[in-house]
Amino acid sequence: MPSADRRLQPRRKPRQVRAELTRERILTAAAHVFTEYGYAAGTTNRIAERARISIGSLYQYFPNKDAILAQLLIRHIDRGTWTEADRLDLSPGTLRETVQALVRDAIDSHSEDPQLLRIMIEEAPLSRDLLEAVDRHGRIRTAQIRDLLSRHPDVRVGDVGTAADLILFTIEMNTHKLMAAPSAVPVETFAGELVDMVTRYLRGD
């Protein structure tokens, strides 16, 4: 593993509940510190103080704040599972509602802390674990969308797999952009336009 990548690896893999709770406390504290002070001023000392642990204890889990931020982004990615996909109504005439559910899920999963999202996107360094998380998330989401498209009677596309890739990229990238850097466009207006665009594409309008 390259030395730069080793800098981003957590030092301690929690094997007990207490250790896992401490790790989660560090990550939660870091999220608050980065949001409050920004990434440059969000030092490990401030994170340790917020987590109510010693700086030495923090370094048992993470070698530096870059590793902490990388783990925050991995946690964010892994939590982005579309849990409502299996409960959608796929009867004729419901395509727009299906797309609406997909777009709403993307918005909801990125709306909790827009400032932290922006910091993670702009500052998080690449690591093997992060790249694996992105790949894992992409494969799971694409498979979910591909399954829905293949079963929905209103879909009229030439290749379902390619359509799933295009839709995932379009929704994820535009949602990240909106939530990380809010503009004058209201979220509901953005969602409505995105839903209409994707629905028209899938129907072959």
C-alpha positions, -999 to +999 in steps of 0.1 A: +000+000+000+014+035-009+026+055+021+000+082+014-027+056+016-014+043+049-019+078+063-056+075+057-061+041+073-077+039+108-052+026+132-075+005+153-103-018+140-129-019+168-135-055+180-156-047+211-187-027+215-169-001+237-142+005+211-168+008+183-187+034+204-155+054+210-148+053+172-183+065+165-180+093+191-148+105+174-165+106+140-196+123+154-174+149+172-154+154+140-185+161+120-195+188+145-160+203+146-155+205+109-190+221+104-183+246+132-147+256+125-141+245+089-116+218+079-085+239+082-092+249+118-109+216+127-079+202+145-076+168+162-073+185+195-107+201+190-121+168+179-107+150+210-121+177+232-155+175+216-155+137+219-144+140+256-114+118+251-076+124+253-057+132+222-037+101+228-069+080+227-080+096+195-046+087+179-052+051+189-080+051+163-070+076+137-035+089+127-047+123+116-077+143+107-074+134+070-081+098+080-111+109+101-126+129+072-121+099+048-140+077+073-168+103+076-172+102+038-171+064+037-198+063+064-219+088+044-216+067+013-224+034+030-255+049+046-269+059+012-288+027+006-322+031-010-343+011+015-377+019-001-369+004-035-386-029-028-419-012-017-426+009-048-457+005-069-446-005-104-480-007-120-486+010-154-488+048-151-466+051-120-432+058-137-431+095-126-438+084-090-410+059-092-385+085-104-398+109-078-391+084-051-355+079-064-348+116-065-364+123-031-342+095-016-311+111-031-320+145-017-329+132+017-296+113+021-276+145+013-297+171+032-287+164+068-256+186+069-249+204+036-218+222+050-202+189+061-211+174+027-193+203+010-162+198+032-162+161+025-165+166-012-138+193-014-113+181+012-115+143+017-084+126+003-086+095-018-079+062-002-083+026-011-112+023+014-129+053-001-126+041-037-140+007-026-169+024-009-177+045-039-175+014-062-196-006-037-223+021-035-224+025-073-228-012-079-256-015-054-275+015-065-271+007-102-284-028-096-315-014-078-323+010-106-317-016-133-340-040-115-368-013-113-364-003-149-365-039-162-398-045-143-416-012-149-440-015-178-437+023-187-400+022-194-389+025-231-352+026-234-328+007-257-305-007-229-316-009-193-281-012-179-268+019-197-300+038-187-294+028-150-258+041-151-269+074-167-298+080-143-276+072-112-249+096-124-273+124-133-293+122-101-263+118-078-241+145-093-268+171-095-280+164-060-245+166-046-240+199-064-273+214-051-270+202-015-233+210-011-236+245-026-272+257-022-284+281-049-314+303-054-333+274-069-356+259-043-351+222-036-387+213-047-382+231-080-349+213-086-365+180-077-395+186-100-374+195-130-350+165-124-380+141-121-396+154-153-363+151-172-356+116-162-392+105-166-393+118-202-361+100-210-373+067-196-407+070-214-390+078-247-408+111-250 
